[in-house]
Structures are given as structure tokens and as C-alpha cells.
Amino acid sequence: MLTMLMHMHAVCRELAKRGLPAASLGRSQPKEPSGVEEIGGIDALKPETFDSLLPGARAVVIAIGEPPWVRDKERAMRFNGITNINILQSAAKHKVPRIVLVNATMPTWSLIAPYREGKLAAEREALSYPEKCGTNCHVVVLKPGAISGTRQEGSLEVPLWIILEPMRLVMSWMSWPCEVLEGCLPSLFGGVLRPPVRVEELAMAAADAVEATSLEGVRELGTKELVGYSSSDKTQ
């Protein structure tokens, strides 16, 4: 199976831990052994760089995008939408039976409209995947809000969990008033007051989706399903 990732090496590690062969595809060449096969020189905007790797793949996990504060509409659509769509279309052409798309739960703020439009375009393509791919082709869409973990920015490790873990604790503890606020003021708080999802939870959900034997059509997991997720919550 092939995994196209930006900050989702955790998914590959989880798959490898389960004895499932996985490869992480990205732009840069691997600098040192990581325990996971890494293939560089991949550009999701250029299908010719990855198309030949898809035939025979059991699954593709897609986790590509830029931060929501990118204001340029064309750039945001290109890197949050077209990149994902290109992979989905190539996977459908090669009849890859399982797709896991890491998308997002987002507020409707105009400030992040370009980001949201790109992500929604990718999701629409994913929803049509079973029809385009054919029999026995299934999709799982994971929609976390914030993701808690350590983000790799070049050679720099950014410990996002330092901020996001306290937020997760508070939002989990105040889940009922947070839901009420979202319901009363959806244009302001909708999709915002959700506990951050740990990267390990996301990785487990993605790996379970790859392993599941009884998926049909499209399945969506939002923050309610992902926060606190464990492999006992399998999609099988």
C-alpha cells in the first residue's frame, strides 16, 4: 500500500507495526533510515511522478495540504484540493480498493475560505470515488480539527502538543457547553470547539480502515469518533 503524507509518518509506523507493508511518498528524499520505506521526488500536482506506483496497491492514505491561514485562493485550492484530487483520480483509474482521506473539520470563517474550498473539493472527489473506481472500492474520510503531536518543519521539530493537549483536556471536560455554543453560533464557533485529535489516534483509525474487511461505500469519522479512538473501535 502507498501512503502520501506530509506530517503523517505516524500512519506508516502504525501500518508497519501491524506487519503491513507501507511506503511514505513525498517531495524530499529521505535523509536517514526511519524504519519505513520513503520514496522522494513525488509531486502530487504531477501525476506522472506517482501514477506508476499505484497499480497493485491495496490502499492509499492521503494526507496532503497547507495550513488554513494561506490566503491565496489559487494556491490554497492547488495544494489542499487539486493535489488530493489528482491522487484520487489516479487511484480510481488503477482500481485501488481502499482510500483513506485525511480531511478536516473546519469553521465557516471567511478568513480561511480558500483553505476550506480546497478541502471541500477534495472531499467531494472522495465521495464520488466508489462510483468512479467500481465494485469493491471504498473510502474512509477522517475529519479531525486540530491534530496534536510533533510536527516536522524541515530539521525543526515543533511540539504542537504543548498547546493542544491542555486545549484537548479543557474542551473534553466542557464538551456539553462547547456543543451548545457551536449550535447557537455556528458561524462563529461551528467546528472550532472540538478537542484536538492525537496523531496516534488518527494513525490507528487510518490503519484500521486499511485493514477493515467489511467497509461499504463511504464512511466518515469526525472529531467525536476520533478523540479517544482505539483499535477496539475498528471499522470492521
N, C-alpha and C positions, 0 to 999 in steps of 0.2 A: 504494500500500500504506500501511497505517497502523501506527504504532509507538507503543504505550503504554508510557512509560518513567518511571522515577524517576531513576536515575543512569546511564542507558544512552544518552545522546546520541551516544556513540561508534558505536552501531549505525546511527543515522540518518546520521551523517557517512560511514560506510563505504558505505552504500547510495547516498548522493548521489555519492560518489566514483566509483561504478560506473555512474553515469548512470541510476539507478533512482529514480523519484520517491518521496519518503517524507515523512511528517508525524509529528511528535512530539506526542502528546496528553498533557495534564496538567492539574492543577488551576489553576495560576497562569498569568496572561497573560505572554507573552514581554516582557521589559523592553528588549531591544535585539536588532538583527539578528544571527543566529547562522549564517546560511548554510543553515539547514534550516527548513522551514516548521514553525511551532509553533502549536498550537491550544490555547487555555486554556479554562477553565470545564468541564473534563471530570472527572466523579466516577465512578470505576469501581463505586461502590456504587449508582449511579443510572443504569441502562442507557439511560434516555431522553436522557442527555447525550451519548451516543456512538453509539447504535444507528443513527441516520440516516447516519452516516459510513461504515458498513461495506459497504453494497451496492456491488458492483463492485470491492472491494478484492482485490488479488492475494494479499496475505499480511497477517497481524497478528503482530507480535512483542510478547510480553507480558513485562514485567519490573517487577513491582509487588510491594511488600512492606515490612514494617517489620523492624527489627533483631531478632535472636533473643533478646535479653535482655528483651523486653517480656513481663511475667509475667501480665498479664490475659488469661485464656483466651479470653473472648468477643472482646476487641479483636484479639488475635493471629489468631483464626480469621477475623474480619471483613476484616482488611487483608492477610493472607497467603493466605487461602483464597477467601472469597466474592468479593473483587474480581476475582481471576483467573477464577473460575468464571463470573461474570456475563459477562465478555468472551468466554469460550469458548462459552457458550450463545448469545450474540447472534451470534457469528461462524458457528456451526453453522446458526442459523436463516437466515442470509443466504448460506450455502454458500461461505464464504471457503475457497479450496482449500488454503491453506498456513498453518499455525500454528507459531510458534516460541515455546516457553515457557521462560523462564529460571527454573529452579527452584534446587535446592541439594543438595549432598552434605552430610549432617548427622550428627553423633553422636547416640547414643540417650540422652543425658543427660536426667534428669528436669528439670533446670534450664531447658531450652529446649523442654520438651514442648509448650507451647501453640504456639510457632512451628512446630515440626515437624508437628504435627497440621494446621495450616493449609496448609503447603506440600504435605503428602501428599494433602490433599483436592483441591488444585489439580491435582496430578499425576494423580490418579485420573480427574478430569474430562477431562484432556488425553488420557489413554489411551483414553477412550471416544469421542473426537472423530470419528475416521474413521467409526465406526458411526452416530453421530448426524447427521453432516454429509452423508454419502452418498458416491457414487462420486467418485474423484479428489480426495479430501480427505486431507491428510497432516499429520503432526505431528512436529516435532523438539523434544525436551526436552533442554535444556542444564543440566548439574548441576555447576557449579563448587563449590569450597569457598569459601575467601576470594577476593575479587576485588581485585587490585592496580591502583591507579590514583589519580586525584584525584577525591574526592567533593565535590560541591557541596552545602553546607548553607546555604541562603539566599544571602547575598552572600559567605559564607566558603568558601574552598577548603581542603579537608582532604587533605593529601598522604599518603594511606594507604600509598603505595608505599615511603615511607621505612622503614617497619617491615616491610612484606610482601615486598619484594624480597630482603632478606637471608634471610628465612624461606624463600623460594622456592629460593634458592641452596642452603641447608643441606638442606632436605627433598629436593631433586632429587639432591643428592650422596649422601644417605643413604637413597635410596628403598628399597633392599632391607631394611635393618633396620627402617625405618618400616613396611613391609608386614608384616614378621614380628610386630612389636608389635601392629599392628591385628588380625592374625589370632589372636594369643594372648590378647589382652584386648580383644575387640570392644566390650564395654560401656563401656570406659574410653577407648579410642583409636580405635574404628571411625569412619571418616570425618573424623578430625581431622588425622592426619599426612600430609596431601596438600599438595603445593606450591600456593601461590596462583596463580590464573589471571589473566593480564593482561587488562585490559578490552579491549585491542586484539585479543587472541586470541578473546575472546568475541564481539566485533563481527564479526570475519571469519567465525566459524563460523555466526553468525546470518545474515549476508548470503549465505553460500554455500548455506544451507538455503533461503533465499528464492529464489535463482537456480536451484537444482537442478532438473533435468528428469526424473529417474528415481526419485524417492522413492516408497516404498510404505508405507502404514500408519503405524507409529510408529517413530522412530529416537531413540536416547538417546546422548548424548555426555557422559561423566563427566570427571573430572579427568585421567585417563590420556590421553584423546583431546584434551582442551582445552589442557593445558600444552604449549607449543611448537607450537600449531596454526598452520598457514599455509594459504593458499588452494590449495596443491597437494594438501591433504587433503580436497578437495571431496567433498560428498555425492552428486555426480553419478556 
